[in-house]
Structure formats: structure tokens, C-alpha cells
Amino acid sequence: MKNSILSLQKKTRGAAPVQEPFAPDPADTSALHVRDLTVAYYRKPVLWDVDLDVPHAVVAGIVGPNGAGKSTLIKAILDLVPHTSGTVKIFGQPYRRQRRRVGYVPQRESVDWEYPITALELVAMGLYRKIGWFRPVGQAYRKQALEALADVGMADLAHRQISRLSGGQQQRIFLARALVQDAEVYFMDEPFAGVDASTEKAIIEILQRLRADGKTVFVVHHDLETVRQYFDYLIMLNMRIVAAGPVSDVFTSENLRRTYGGRLTLLDRAVDAIGRTPE
């Protein structure tokens, strides 16, 4: 069953929490630290003993075959699905203490787009941790939401019902909803799926800007040919971590074959792309 828009906000109910100054643990330079993370559905493992240490200020792609656990990895990190074992830390602290510093862009298909709200109202939901639930969205917060819509080229559609937006436009407003949170770490689940070329270019420009601002972004991605162009860090996953590190180090033909199980037809162009210098 698709999630309603409000279900994505379930962890933010109640009065707005006090915003503490951001202070990463000086002993832990990782934006994301995962140890021994295991997730099982009906006793069948989906992720197994995942270990990750990802530095801050990178755009990290997450790639792997269908069923490899890419979306599950993000959801387990964000406590959206239970995990059998393991620990997750954001800047050296448990995720539950860092939620307000994390932004999330879910898969577009997982959202009920018939929910009767406008683009502006959806983006303003990203501010509810500051506003508080069931409180009116004041002028200052509306201005922030409009600025986020402008950042993704959607200001002129602020008052349009979300059901009347195209797939690419829907993806842009969910990105704006995450941006307005002004998070330190972002998780994006297939943000390029079903979007046109102009939307994909706009998303990439935003990701690059976030990295330049010292933010860390994780992106579930499927197009292996664009890995070198889009990311500087890569997580290669097939239930377990096959490889993780700078793209220049881990995006190799050997790791591709280990990740995708030797599916050579799929990998031919990606392997060829490894030797090409990105423009």
C-alpha cells in the first residue's frame, strides 16, 4: 500500500523541538557510520552484515542489481524498517538523536499523489519540525518553502495540486521539501527515475551545490554509465557491501562483475565507460 503524505511525517508529530547547534563528534569524521547492519523480511535476509564509513561532503551513489537491498539500506538507516542487528550513527551519534539533520527523498511511486494538497503545502511539510504539527504555516515559513520551490524551478506551480504535476515536477517538489529542511545529510531513493533530461540536470546541479556547501548526499542510482559523472563516492551493494569508496578506486570491472553476478550484457557499456575520462 502506498504511503500517504502524512505518514512520511510520522516521526515529527508534536511541538517543534529545540534546534541544537550542529556539532559533529570530533572523534568521528564519518557522516555515516554503519556496523553489522542486518535486515530480514519474514526471516529471509535482505541485507547482511553491512559495514560502512562514509566521509562528509560527498555525493555517494548506491548501486546494485534489483533486489540487492538498496532502498532497504536507506530505510534501515532512517529507522523506517526494523533491522535484526547493527548500529547506525550520523556524525558519531545515534540516528535517533540526529533526525532533524537528515533529509529524505523517497521513491516517487511510494507516495499517494492524490492527497489533496498543493506543491507549496507539501514543501512546507519539510518545516514541520520547526513549526510543530497542527500549527499554521507563518509568512516566514511560506517564504522559505517558496524559495525552495524556486531552487528547483517550480515556483510558478506553487499552488497547483500535486496530482496535477508531471512525474518530473513531482520529483522536484519532493527534492524542495528535503532542501527546505536545511539538513546536513540527505538520502534520496531513485531521484532520477522517470524524470526528463532537464529535471535530471537540475537535480545534479543541486546535488553538486549541496556538496559544495559541505552537505553529504546518498543517492540510489541505476544508470551505471553516469556514475563517474554524477558521484565522487560509490557504494556497491548486493545484500552485502561489495565495495565502497571513491569512485576512482572502486568503480572497476571486477567490482561490477562481483556486484551484478557476471551479467555481462548489462555491464558491457559500464565497463567501457570506466576507461573514459568524464567531461
C-alpha positions as MATLAB code, in Angstrom:
seq = 'MKNSILSLQKKTRGAAPVQEPFAPDPADTSALHVRDLTVAYYRKPVLWDVDLDVPHAVVAGIVGPNGAGKSTLIKAILDLVPHTSGTVKIFGQPYRRQRRRVGYVPQRESVDWEYPITALELVAMGLYRKIGWFRPVGQAYRKQALEALADVGMADLAHRQISRLSGGQQQRIFLARALVQDAEVYFMDEPFAGVDASTEKAIIEILQRLRADGKTVFVVHHDLETVRQYFDYLIMLNMRIVAAGPVSDVFTSENLRRTYGGRLTLLDRAVDAIGRTPE';
ca = [
       0.000    0.000    0.000;
       1.258    3.454   -0.867;
       2.188    5.774    1.970;
       0.074    8.862    2.482;
       1.938   12.150    2.508;
       1.336   12.491    6.222;
       2.778    9.062    7.014;
       6.178   10.348    5.894;
       5.978   12.881    8.714;
       5.070   10.446   11.498;
       8.271   10.997   13.429;
       7.774   14.781   13.630;
       4.453   14.993   15.485;
       4.185   17.265   18.472;
       5.719   20.585   19.336;
       8.747   21.756   17.442;
      11.961   20.604   19.160;
      14.686   22.990   20.188;
      17.302   23.201   17.431;
      20.692   22.475   18.907;
      23.844   23.856   17.296;
      25.315   21.335   14.881;
      28.385   19.765   16.458;
      29.751   16.574   14.886;
      31.685   14.297   17.211;
      35.321   15.356   16.689;
      36.414   11.747   17.239;
      34.305   10.529   14.286;
      34.760   12.201   10.912;
      32.259    9.918    9.169;
      28.987   11.437    8.061;
      27.570    7.905    8.176;
      28.849    5.015   10.262;
      27.132    1.616    9.952;
      28.227   -1.571   11.680;
      26.903   -5.131   11.342;
      23.570   -3.982    9.904;
      21.311   -6.911    9.057;
      17.716   -6.688    7.831;
      15.436   -9.672    7.283;
      11.871   -9.895    5.970;
       9.988  -12.965    7.177;
      13.333  -14.427    8.334;
      14.831  -14.011    4.872;
      17.900  -11.729    4.923;
      17.712   -8.692    2.671;
      20.873   -7.026    3.973;
      23.628   -8.923    5.692;
      26.406   -7.578    7.968;
      26.648   -4.196    6.260;
      29.603   -2.052    7.353;
      30.046    1.487    6.062;
      32.081    4.561    6.917;
      31.288    7.412    4.538;
      33.042   10.798    4.875;
      31.172   14.083    4.865;
      30.778   16.428    1.892;
      30.445   13.755   -0.795;
      27.736   12.765   -3.243;
      27.598    8.993   -2.774;
      25.875    6.717   -5.257;
      24.358    3.422   -4.132;
      24.269    0.878   -6.964;
      23.439   -2.795   -7.305;
      21.083   -5.177   -9.086;
      17.341   -5.328   -8.460;
      16.683   -6.903   -5.078;
      20.155   -6.029   -3.779;
      18.713   -4.060   -0.843;
      19.498   -0.509   -1.949;
      16.208    1.056   -0.845;
      16.134   -1.183    2.217;
      19.561    0.117    3.228;
      18.299    3.697    3.234;
      15.106    2.775    5.084;
      17.011    0.789    7.708;
      19.384    3.714    8.292;
      16.362    6.006    8.733;
      14.512    3.587   11.068;
      11.726    3.186    8.515;
      12.148   -0.596    8.581;
      13.368   -2.639   11.556;
      16.776   -4.220   11.479;
      17.735   -7.503   13.067;
      21.082   -6.230   14.292;
      23.561   -3.429   13.851;
      24.172    0.201   14.698;
      23.823    3.422   12.718;
      25.455    6.736   13.575;
      25.305   10.121   11.896;
      28.379   12.206   12.690;
      29.228    9.908   15.582;
      25.815    9.963   17.261;
      22.855    7.552   17.047;
      20.497    8.384   14.214;
      17.545    8.989   16.567;
      19.437   11.973   18.011;
      20.233   13.363   14.559;
      16.896   13.004   12.748;
      16.396   16.727   12.278;
      19.746   16.908   10.494;
      18.725   14.313    7.929;
      16.621   14.889    4.796;
      14.853   12.138    2.859;
      13.530   11.964   -0.699;
      11.546    8.713   -1.061;
      10.729    6.907   -4.268;
       8.045    8.830   -6.093;
       5.999    5.660   -6.576;
       5.747    5.155   -2.807;
       3.723    8.339   -2.287;
      -0.031    8.880   -2.617;
      -0.018   11.758   -5.108;
      -3.814   12.029   -4.945;
      -3.529   13.535   -1.468;
      -5.303   16.934   -1.730;
      -2.522   19.443   -1.104;
      -0.594   21.914   -3.222;
       3.091   21.870   -4.084;
       3.711   24.671   -1.597;
       1.913   22.833    1.200;
       3.922   19.682    0.555;
       7.227   21.569    0.653;
       6.164   23.324    3.874;
       5.896   19.871    5.471;
       9.679   19.845    5.472;
       9.484   22.680    8.029;
       7.093   20.985   10.463;
       9.879   20.080   12.833;
      10.380   23.818   13.285;
       6.733   24.841   13.054;
       5.145   21.990   15.004;
       2.208   19.871   13.877;
      -1.265   21.421   13.548;
       0.177   24.931   13.741;
      -0.340   27.455   10.949;
       2.464   27.983    8.448;
       3.514   31.575    9.040;
       4.663   34.023    6.394;
       8.350   33.456    7.121;
       7.984   29.700    6.660;
       5.920   30.141    3.487;
       8.732   32.305    2.139;
      11.267   29.546    2.867;
       9.073   26.988    1.106;
       8.682   29.266   -1.916;
      12.439   29.824   -2.067;
      12.985   26.047   -2.064;
      10.475   25.684   -4.903;
      12.316   28.406   -6.807;
      15.575   26.487   -6.298;
      14.110   23.526   -8.175;
      12.403   25.633  -10.841;
       8.869   25.129   -9.508;
       7.910   28.496   -8.017;
       5.307   29.152  -10.716;
       3.487   25.921   -9.780;
       3.445   26.521   -6.031;
      -0.346   26.493   -5.792;
      -1.020   23.581   -8.115;
      -2.427   20.354   -6.671;
       0.286   17.721   -6.575;
      -1.917   15.280   -8.518;
      -1.783   17.672  -11.491;
       2.006   17.657  -11.706;
       4.080   15.549  -14.076;
       6.426   12.881  -12.760;
       9.450   15.150  -13.104;
       7.637   18.012  -11.387;
       6.617   15.742   -8.514;
      10.221   14.676   -8.083;
      11.328   18.312   -7.985;
       8.879   19.289   -5.257;
       9.919   16.353   -3.090;
      13.506   17.491   -3.545;
      12.428   21.001   -2.496;
      10.739   19.506    0.570;
      14.067   17.947    1.580;
      16.072   21.086    0.797;
      13.898   23.305    2.955;
      14.897   21.214    5.969;
      18.466   22.521    5.557;
      19.791   19.114    6.602;
      23.413   18.016    6.899;
      22.864   14.586    5.324;
      20.380   13.688    2.565;
      19.133   10.288    1.443;
      17.487   10.142   -1.999;
      15.848    6.968   -3.260;
      15.989    6.880   -7.075;
      15.545   10.632   -7.652;
      16.248   10.230  -11.378;
      13.636    7.553  -12.008;
      11.077    8.612  -14.601;
      12.277   12.200  -14.971;
      13.117   14.078  -18.152;
      16.583   15.278  -19.112;
      16.034   18.833  -17.848;
      14.883   17.595  -14.440;
      17.838   15.222  -14.181;
      20.212   18.080  -14.993;
      18.525   20.300  -12.383;
      18.830   17.589   -9.726;
      22.516   17.052  -10.477;
      23.206   20.780  -10.178;
      21.506   20.804   -6.780;
      23.494   17.780   -5.594;
      26.730   19.457   -6.620;
      25.719   22.619   -4.795;
      24.906   20.647   -1.647;
      28.329   19.016   -1.751;
      29.992   22.415   -2.221;
      28.116   23.598    0.873;
      29.576   20.725    2.906;
      26.490   18.509    2.801;
      26.560   14.737    2.315;
      24.158   13.115   -0.142;
      23.324    9.436   -0.688;
      21.577    8.536   -3.954;
      20.145    5.172   -5.013;
      21.007    5.008   -8.702;
      20.632    2.619  -11.636;
      22.418    4.142  -14.629;
      25.961    2.815  -14.437;
      27.074    4.936  -17.395;
      26.622    8.157  -15.387;
      28.302    7.002  -12.176;
      31.601    8.755  -12.844;
      29.862   11.926  -13.931;
      27.428   12.176  -11.019;
      29.260   10.811   -7.964;
      32.576   11.113   -6.195;
      31.875    8.243   -3.774;
      30.269    4.888   -4.537;
      28.629    2.106   -2.526;
      28.323   -1.152   -4.483;
      25.768   -3.419   -2.860;
      24.383   -6.903   -3.347;
      22.888   -7.791    0.045;
      26.382   -7.177    1.400;
      28.805   -4.379    0.650;
      30.881   -5.418   -2.347;
      32.944   -2.228   -2.382;
      32.714    1.312   -1.031;
      35.000    4.247   -1.555;
      35.960    6.984   -4.015;
      34.555    6.265   -7.466;
      38.043    6.318   -8.974;
      39.063    3.463   -6.649;
      36.047    1.150   -6.561;
      34.242    1.555   -9.900;
      36.144   -1.234  -11.623;
      35.144   -4.031  -13.958;
      35.983   -6.600  -11.263;
      33.725   -4.943   -8.686;
      30.948   -4.536  -11.252;
      31.017   -8.248  -12.002;
      31.095   -9.105   -8.299;
      28.140   -6.801   -7.682;
      25.977   -7.836  -10.624;
      26.866  -11.517  -10.729;
      28.552  -11.526  -14.096;
      25.602  -10.189  -16.073;
      27.831   -9.192  -18.955;
      25.138   -7.807  -21.226;
      24.211   -5.240  -18.593;
      27.819   -4.393  -17.832;
      29.377   -4.041  -21.279;
      28.789   -0.297  -21.631;
      29.572    0.392  -17.975;
      32.884   -1.427  -18.227;
      33.697    0.567  -21.353;
      32.819    3.775  -19.511;
      35.355    3.060  -16.780;
      38.209    3.919  -19.082;
      36.639    7.127  -20.328;
      37.509   10.457  -18.778;
      34.367   12.319  -17.707;
      33.713   15.622  -19.464;
];
